Amino acid sequence: MAKFEVYQSGKNNEFRFRLKADNGQTILSSEGYTTKAACLNGIESVKKNSTDAKRFAKSTTPTNMFRFSITAGNSQIIGTSQNYKSESGRNNGIESVKRNAGTAQIKEVKD
């Protein structure tokens, strides 16, 4: 079962989340949040916005890798994917977020 992992980063003591697919692969990661409550709100925003295809922005890195981000209603990025070697891999990642985010459980982990 897919899950959101919430953890505190050692760098700046920021709270972050990552969405992991059934196979354990990370498909979406967040920016840093100053509070755990803000991080949990970010997860709720991903759950809400993952059903809207218009919230996904596709991009290509300078090294020709493919990635995507998901944005909230205010156009702020709330999650970014890993880099994919192909467009089809990126598209599969988007579909995985759409399919899994809404029902994913939230689990606190140590980083």
MODAMO-V251760 format. One record per helix or strand. SS is the DSSP state (2 for helix, 1 for strand). FROM is the first residue (numbers start at 1). TO is the last residue. If there is no record, write none. Layout:
ss from to
SS FROM TO
SS FROM TO
This chain:
ss from to
1 3 8
1 15 20
1 26 29
1 33 33
2 36 49
2 53 55
1 56 60
1 66 71
1 77 80
1 84 84
2 87 103
1 105 108
